[in-house]
Amino acid sequence: MVGGREDHESAGPRAKARASPRPMDSTSGEWEYESMMDSDERNRAIAENRRAMRTVFTFDDWLRHMSPYESFKHVVQSGRSRILAQVAPEATFHVTLAFAVAVINYVGARDGGGALVVSAPPEIFELTAPSLGLLLVFRTEASYSRWVEARKLVGQLVNDSRKMMRVCLQVGEESETVRNAIVRYNVAFCRSFMASLRPSYGPCCMDMRTELAKTLTEQESERIVNATSSPPLFVLHCLIQAIESAGAELRNRGADEICDSYADTLGNCERLFKTPIPRAYTHHSSRFLFIWLAFLPLALVREFPNVFEVVPAEAFVAVLLLGIKQIGIIIEEPFGVLPLEQLCDLIQKECIEAVSERKLFKELVNCTRGDEALKKEVASKLAMWWDPADAIASSRPCEVE
C-alpha cells in the first residue's frame, strides 16, 4: 500500500527520521529545528568561545587591558576572533547576496545601456537604521544587565561561604566532626550550585557526581544525585542539619542567615537561567537585522560607481552588526561565561586553609602570652603609628568658629 504504514516501516530508520515530524517545544511552541542544523563542530566552537570568556583578571591582565596598543592588537588578531567565526556563516550569506546583486546589475547595465536592473531607494534604509540600532543596543544592554546581576549573585555566594567559614571556626575542639561536616557541605553546596547551572552533556558538560566527589565521598555523591532532582537544595539541607547538630551557638552567630542567603542566591540564579529575554523581542530583532542586511545591497548599488564595490561594503556592515547581535546572545545566558570553576576552586582552597591553619591563627593571636620581650616589641610597634592622645583629640567634635 503506497504511503501506508507498511511502506513507512520498511523504509528504514533514516526514512522514518525524515518522515516523522519533530516534537514541539513546550516552552516556545516552535519546531525544534536547531538540533538538525547544529553540528558537533559548531557546538564545540560555541563552547570554546564561552570557555574563553571565563576569565579572572590579575594585575598583569589589567595592565594589558589598559595598554594604548590594545586596539591595534585586537584589529591585527581579528582572524582569531571567536565572535567573527560565529557570525561568519550568516555574513557569508549576505555577502553572497550582495555579489549576486552586483552581477545582475553589471550584466543588466552592460546589455541595457547602463541602467540598474535591481535597486531600492536608500531612504528606506535611512529611515529604518535608527530603529535597528536601538533594537540591537537595547537587547545587548539587557543581556549585559543579566550578566552583571549574575556576577553579583556569584560574588554573594563567595562572600557567604567566607562568612560561613568564619562562623564554623568558632566551633570548639570537641566538635571537630561537626566542623568538618559543615566545611565539606559548604564546599559541596558551592560546587553543586555551579554544576546545576552548566549542561550535563555536550562539549562543555559538567557532571554533578564529579563535582560533588571533589569534597564528598563517592557514596554520598551518588546518594545525593539519585535522591533528588535538585542536588544543591539537598546539599543545603544537609548543611543546615550539620549546623543544627552543633547547637544554638552557631545559629546565634548568624549561620541560619547565611543559609537563607544561600537559598536566595540559588533561587535568583535559577530565575536568570530559566527566564531568557522575551523571545518575541529576540526573534523580531533577528528577523529585522536579517531582512535589513539582505536588501541593503539594493540600496548600495546606487551609491557606488562600480557595482562590485557593494560586496566589501556589505561584508563590512554585516560583520559589525552581526557581531553586536552575537555578543548579546552569548552573554544573555551569563553562567556559561562566568568563571564559576575558578571561584569554586577559590572557595574550596580558602575553606581548607582556614581549617588547616586554625591552630596558627590562635598562635599568632596569643603570641605575646608569657613572653615579656615580645610584649615590649609589640608595644613599641603600636607606639610608632598610634598615639592615644592623638586618638582622643581626633575623636572630639570640631568646633565651628
N, C-alpha and C positions, 0 to 999 in steps of 0.2 A: 504494500500500500504506500503510495507516494506521499511523502510528508507526514506519514503516520508515526506511531510510537516505535514500531519495529525498525523502520529505517533510521530513526534517531538513535536508537540504542546500538545499532550495528555500525554506526559511523565512527565509533571510537571515542576516546576521552577528549582528544583535541577538538573534534567536531562538536562534541557536547559543550565544551567550554565556549565555542563560538556561538552556538545556538542558544544556550541558556542565558537569560538576562542577568545583569549584575544586581546584587541586592541594593535596596535603597538605604541610604544613610539616615538613621533615625533622628539625627540631630539637625541635619540640614535639608533633607528631602531631595537631595540631588544624587545623580548616579555617581558611584564611586569609580570614576574612570581614571583617577590618578594612579591606582595600583597597576593598571595596564600600561600606562605611559612611563612611569618611573622605572628606571633600570637600577641594578645594583651599583653601577659606576656612578650614576647621578646621586643616589642616596649617600654613597661613600664620600663624594665630593662635598655635599652639603654638610655631612657630619664633620669632615675635616675642617671645613670653614668655621663651623660653630666651635669646634675644639680649639682652633687657633685664637679665637676671641676670648678665651678664658684666661685672662692674664691678671696677675697680681703685681702691681708696679713696685719697683725698688727705687732707690736713689738714682742708680745708673739709668734706669728706664725713663725717669722724669727728665734727666739731663738730655738724653737723646730726644725725648719728646719736645723739649723746648729749643732744640737746635735750630738756628736760622736756615740751615741747609736741609731741613727735614722735607720741605716741599719739593725740592729738586729730587731727593731720593724717592719720594712717592711717585713722581712722574716717570723717572727712569725705570722704576720697578713695576710699572703698570702691567707689564706682561705676566707678572706673577700674582696679580691681584685675584683673589678668590671671588670677589664681588663681580668683577668683569667676566670671569669664567662662567658664573651662573647666569648672567644676562646675555651671554654670547649667542645662545640658540635663538632667542627672540629678536635680538638685534640683527642677527644674520638674516632672519626672515624679512625684516623691514628693509634692510639694505638690498635684498633680492628684489623686493617690490619696487624700490627706487630705481634699480638697474633696468627692470622691465619697462617702467615708465619712460626712462631715458631712451631706451632702444625704440619704443613705439613712436616717440616724438621725433627722434632722429630720422627714422625711416619715413614717417609721415611728412616731415619738413622737407626732406630731400625729394619726395615724389609729389608733394602738394604745393610747392612754391614757397616754402619757408614758414608756413602756418603750423602752430602747435595742434596736435591731434587730440590729446587728452590733457586737460589742465583744470584748475579751480581757482577762483579768486582768493588771494591771500587774506582778504578782510575776514573771511570765515575763521581762519586760524588766529588772527589777531584778536578777534572777539572772544574766542574760547580759551586762549592760552592762559589768561589770568585765573579762570575757574579751574583749569587743570593744575596750575601751580598751587593754588590753595588746597585742592584735594590732596595732592602729594605731601605738602607741608603739614597739613593737619593730621594726616594719617601717620607720618613719621613722628610727629610730636606726640601723638597718642601712644605710639609704640615706645618711644623713649620714656614717657611718663610711667608706663608699666615696668620698664627696666629699672628706673630709679626706685619705684616702690618695692620691687623685688629685692634690690640690693639693700635697701634699708631693712627689710624683713630678715634677710640672711645675716646682716650685721647685728640685728637684735638677737638672733639665735646665738651668735658668738658671744655677745655680751652676757646673755642669760647663762650660758654654760660657764663663764668665768665666775658669775655670782654664785652659781650652784657649787662650784669648787670651793669658793671662799666659805660657804656655809658648811660644806662637807668636811673641811679641815678642822672644824670645831668639834667634831665627834671625838670622844675620848678614846684612849688606847684600848680600853676594854671592849669597845665596839668596832674593832678593826674589820671584822667580817661585814658588818653593815656598811661601813665606809667604803670598802672595796666594791660592794654591790651597787652603791649609789654612783660611784665613779664609772663602773662598767656600763650601767644602764644609761647614764648621762651621755656617754660617748655613743652608745648604741642608738639612742634616740636621734642624735645628730646624723649618724650615718644612714639610718633607715629613712629619715626625713629627706636626705639627699637622693637616695635610691628611688623613693616614691615619686620624685619629680623628673626622673630620667626614664627613657624607654627600656624595657626588658628584652628587646630584640633589635636586630639591625646592627649597623657598623658602630653605633655609639651607645650600645646597650650597657646596662649596669644591673648586675644581679643582686637581688635583695639578700639572698643567703650569703653571698660572698662578702658583702659589706657588713652584715651582722657578725659573721665569723671573724672579723678583724678585732672584735672586742669581746664577743661571747663565744661559748663553746659551739661546736657543730650541732650537738643535740639541742641546745637552746635555740639556735638559729632555725633549725628545721621545725621545731615545735611552734615557734612564733609564726613562721611563714604559713604553715599548714593550719593554724588555729584561727586565723582572722584574715579578713580582706584588707585591713588597714594596719600593717605592722607598726608604723610609727605611733599610732594611738595605743596599740597594745603595749609597746615598749614604755610609753609614757605612764601607763597604768602600773607597770612593774616598778618604775622609778618611784611613783607615789607610794606604793606598798613598801618599798625599801625605806623611804623617808618616815613613814608611819611606824615602822619597826624600830626606828632609832629613838622614838619617844617624842614628847611635846617640845623638846628643846629646839630641834631643827625647824619645826613648824613655826615656833615663835620667832625664829630668826629670819623668816621670810622664804622658806623653802616652798611652801604652798603657793605663794605669789609667783615664784619663778616657774613652777609647773603650770600655773594658769597662763603665764606669758608664753610658755612653750605651746600650749594648746591654741592660743590666739594666733601665734605665728604660723602654725601648721594650717589652721583654717584659712587664714588670709592668703597663704601661698597656694593652697588648693583652689581658692576662688580665682586667683590670677591665672592659674594653669588651665582651669576648666572653662573659663569665660573669655573668649577672644574679643577683639574689636568687632562690633556688629558686622556680620558677614555681608549684608547688603551694601554697606559703605565700602568694604574691600572689593567686592565684585564690581560695583559700579565704577570705582576709580580705576580698576584694572581694565575694564572694557573701554572706558573713556580714553585712557592712555594708548591702548592698542589701536583703536579706530583713528585717533588723532595722528599717531605716527604712521599708520598705514596710508592715510590720504595726504600726509604732509608733502610728499614728492610732487603731487599735482600742483601745489602752490609754489614750490621751489623752482620748478622748471621755468616759471615766468621771471624769476629773479636772476638767473644765470644765462649769459650768452651761449655758453656751451652746456647742452643738456646733460652731459655726463658728469658735470660738476655737482649734480644733485646727489650722486652716490656718496661721496665723502661727507657732504653736508648732512645727509640723512643719518649716516653712521655716527657722526659726532653728536647730533641731538639725541638719537636713540640711546646711545651708551650712557649719556649723562642722566637722562630722565629715568631710564630703566634701573640705573644704579641707585637712584634715590628711592624708587619703589622697593627694590630688593632689600635695602638696608632696613626699611620699615618692616618688611616681612620677617627678616631674621631676628630682630630684637623684639618683635611682638611677643614671642614666647621666650621670656628672659632667662629661664632656668637652664636652657641649653647653652647659653653663652656666659653665664656667671661661673666663676671658678669655685664651684662647690667642693670639688675634690681637695683643692689646696686648703680651703677653710676647714673642712672636716679633719684633715691631717693636722692642721694647726690646733684644733680643739683637742684632739687626742694627745698630741705632744704636750700641750700645756697641762692637761689633766695628769698625765704620767709624771711630769716633772714636779707638779705640785705635791703629789703623794710621795714620791721618792725623796724629795728634798724637805719634807716636813720637819724632820729632825734638825736639818741645817738651819731652817727658819728659827727654831727655838734656840739653837746655839748662838745664832747671831744676835737675837733679841736679849738673851741672858748672858752675853759675853762678859759683862762687867762685874758680875756677881763673884765676890771673893778675890778680886784682882784689883788691888789699890792702884797699881801703876797704870793699868788700863783705864780705870775710872778717871784718873788725872788727865790722861791723854784725851779722853772723850770730852771732859770739861773744857780743856784748852781749845779743842776744835769748835765747841759750841760758842766759846767766847769770841772766836775770830769773826763770826758772822751774825751773832745775836747778842744784843746788849739789853738787859731787862729795862734799864732806864729809858732807852730809846723806844722800846716797845710800848711802855706805859705812856710816853709822850705822844707817840703816833696814834694811840687809841683815843686820845682826848678829842672832843669835838672842836672844829675850827671856830674861832671867834671872828665875827664879822665886825669890822671897824665902822 
